[in-house]
């Protein structure tokens, strides 16, 4: 692993600091064996040698081969978190080394920010703002100004609910389904639920991989379910909603299956990210959202900057405190 992100996002640097360690994603592991400079890993797509001294976490995704006991011992010795996840596995396996005093205490930072009403409301406002800025429909006049003044989670949630009612009314109206609601029992809502669950699985693995608690959210505050995962989905719901609208209008026989297929294609599409001035696959925005919150909680940046797709803009590049996985600054913006 060198100083750059792997082009296929096999590894990613968690921050832009010099003393960073990489997080590693291994899709469909084939073999692991000891090498002189570390561990030689072969997966469905290639192979590389990993130095665990420079690694913070490893996620094995999909069908996996055997994990040597010596490899597990080495993970513990170097304080490396390991996860095992598959698409049909609702809850990934997570292996943590025993805690030490010098470990980065991200969980405490996450909960402390959650208990601080000002910081928690800031996260909630940011999520709601990015949620509606990404949609195709304009918000009511003065919405963002009103949102910026709110300092209580309940107020932010109420503002989000009122704007959502207007949004969903227009969403279903464009499909010729006047009177339907997001929580109604109809094929469109069922397809939206399925696509939402797909994004949930993607976000859950990155939340766990980067040592955040899935159950401690800011906008969704109940701890009895993975509220943080649904928080971080908010700025990216437009992806699945645009997919469902597009596919519904073609009238497929199996709407949900067709939408899931199109969603996978949409996530692989390359987009330009103005905050980082790089091109990435759209799926890496989800990973970047987790890295954004992590950098803000660890006070590596003063602002919470979720990566979003858009057009190239001028001005000074903001300090974001993290690097986007799979980023390519040499590519031109799509379109």
Secondary structure, DSSP 8 states (H G I E B T S, - for coil): --SS--TTSSEEESSSSTT--EEEEEESEEEEEEETTEEEEEETTEEEEE-GGGEEEEEEESS-----HHHHHHHHHTT-EEEEE-TT-SS-EEE-----TTS--HHHHHHHHHHSHHHHHHHHHHHHHHHHHTSSS---TTHHHHHHT--SHHHHHHHHHHHHHHHHHHHHHHTT-TT--TTSSSHHHHHHHHHHHHHHHHHHHHHHHTT--TT--SSS--TTS-HHHHHHHGGGHHHHHHHHHHHHTTT-SSHHHHHHHHHHHHHHSEEEETTTTEEEETHHHHHHHHHHHHHHHTTS-SS-----B-----S-----SS--TT-BSSS----
